[in-house]
Amino acid sequence: MGRLTTHVLDTAHGRPGQGIRIEIFRLDGDRHTRLGEVVTNDDGRCDAPLLEGEALSVGEYELLFHAGDYLARQGVSGDTPRFLDRIPIRFGVADAEAHYHVPLLLSPYSYSSYRGS
């Protein structure tokens, strides 16, 4: 059974990204369908897969990480508007039976992602 998971690591502070809101979208051309929303736990992870089983199908998706709110709670001051506020990560699912793990490595002025395991 396929599934989509994520986690957030705050690389500037060396700890999990706790309490970060993440919206999940399915992309179909110019159409964005919001599939749900989660908040990361104390370990920077989600308590359950974002999508699994029949909810995960072949296609394009976007995770929208609300990083600016998290950074403000961490006391990270910055310009207005923030350099990083909402971070979209778009990716494709080619095999709906596979596990897609899409983590976010976050700092106030940079981020990266990869397909994890």
C-alpha positions as CSV (number, residue, x, y, z in Angstrom):
1,M,0.0,0.0,0.0
2,G,1.5,3.4,-1.0
3,R,1.8,6.2,1.4
4,L,3.1,9.8,1.6
5,T,5.0,11.0,4.7
6,T,7.1,14.0,5.7
7,H,9.1,15.5,8.5
8,V,10.8,18.8,9.2
9,L,14.3,19.4,10.6
10,D,15.3,22.8,11.8
11,T,18.9,22.8,10.6
12,A,19.7,26.2,12.1
13,H,18.8,25.1,15.6
14,G,19.6,21.4,15.3
15,R,16.2,20.1,16.3
16,P,12.9,18.9,14.9
17,G,10.5,21.4,13.3
18,Q,7.7,21.2,15.9
19,G,4.2,22.6,15.2
20,I,4.6,23.4,11.5
21,R,1.4,23.5,9.6
22,I,1.5,21.6,6.2
23,E,-1.2,21.7,3.5
24,I,-1.5,18.9,1.0
25,F,-2.6,19.6,-2.6
26,R,-3.1,17.5,-5.7
27,L,-2.1,19.3,-8.9
28,D,-3.9,18.8,-12.2
29,G,-2.7,21.4,-14.7
30,D,-3.7,24.8,-13.2
31,R,-6.1,23.2,-10.8
32,H,-5.0,22.8,-7.1
33,T,-7.2,20.5,-5.0
34,R,-6.6,20.8,-1.3
35,L,-6.6,17.3,0.2
36,G,-5.9,18.2,3.8
37,E,-3.7,19.7,6.4
38,V,-1.5,18.4,9.3
39,V,0.7,19.9,12.0
40,T,4.1,18.3,12.8
41,N,4.5,16.8,16.3
42,D,7.3,17.2,18.8
43,D,9.6,15.1,16.7
44,G,8.9,17.2,13.5
45,R,6.9,14.3,12.0
46,C,3.2,13.7,11.4
47,D,1.3,11.2,13.5
48,A,0.0,9.4,10.4
49,P,0.8,9.3,6.7
50,L,-0.4,12.4,4.8
51,L,-2.0,10.2,2.2
52,E,-2.2,6.4,1.9
53,G,-3.9,3.6,0.1
54,E,-6.4,4.8,-2.5
55,A,-5.9,8.4,-1.5
56,L,-2.5,8.3,-3.1
57,S,-2.6,8.0,-6.8
58,V,-0.2,8.6,-9.7
59,G,0.1,12.4,-10.3
60,E,1.6,15.6,-9.1
61,Y,1.3,16.9,-5.5
62,E,2.4,19.9,-3.5
63,L,3.2,20.2,0.2
64,L,2.9,23.7,1.5
65,F,5.0,24.2,4.6
66,H,4.0,27.3,6.7
67,A,7.6,27.9,7.9
68,G,7.3,31.6,8.6
69,D,4.9,31.0,11.5
70,Y,7.3,28.4,13.0
71,L,10.4,30.7,12.5
72,A,8.6,33.6,14.3
73,R,7.8,31.2,17.2
74,Q,11.5,30.4,17.4
75,G,12.3,34.1,17.8
76,V,14.0,34.4,14.4
77,S,13.7,38.0,13.5
78,G,13.7,38.9,9.9
79,D,12.6,41.4,7.3
80,T,9.0,42.0,6.4
81,P,8.0,40.2,4.4
82,R,10.1,37.2,5.5
83,F,12.6,35.8,3.1
84,L,11.0,32.3,3.6
85,D,7.4,32.2,4.7
86,R,5.4,29.4,2.9
87,I,7.5,26.8,1.2
88,P,5.9,24.8,-1.6
89,I,7.5,21.4,-2.5
90,R,6.1,20.0,-5.7
91,F,6.8,16.4,-6.6
92,G,5.4,13.6,-8.8
93,V,4.1,10.2,-7.7
94,A,4.9,7.6,-10.4
95,D,4.1,4.5,-8.4
96,A,1.0,4.7,-6.2
97,E,2.1,1.5,-4.4
98,A,5.4,3.0,-3.2
99,H,6.4,5.0,-0.1
100,Y,7.1,8.7,-0.9
101,H,8.9,10.4,2.0
102,V,9.3,14.2,1.3
103,P,11.2,15.8,4.2
104,L,12.0,19.5,4.6
105,L,15.4,20.7,6.0
106,L,14.8,24.3,7.1
107,S,16.7,27.4,8.2
108,P,15.7,31.0,8.1
109,Y,17.3,31.7,4.7
110,S,17.4,28.3,3.0
111,Y,15.7,25.0,2.7
112,S,16.2,21.7,0.9
113,S,14.2,18.5,0.3
114,Y,14.8,15.1,-1.1
115,R,13.0,11.8,-1.5
116,G,13.7,9.9,1.7
117,S,12.9,6.4,2.8
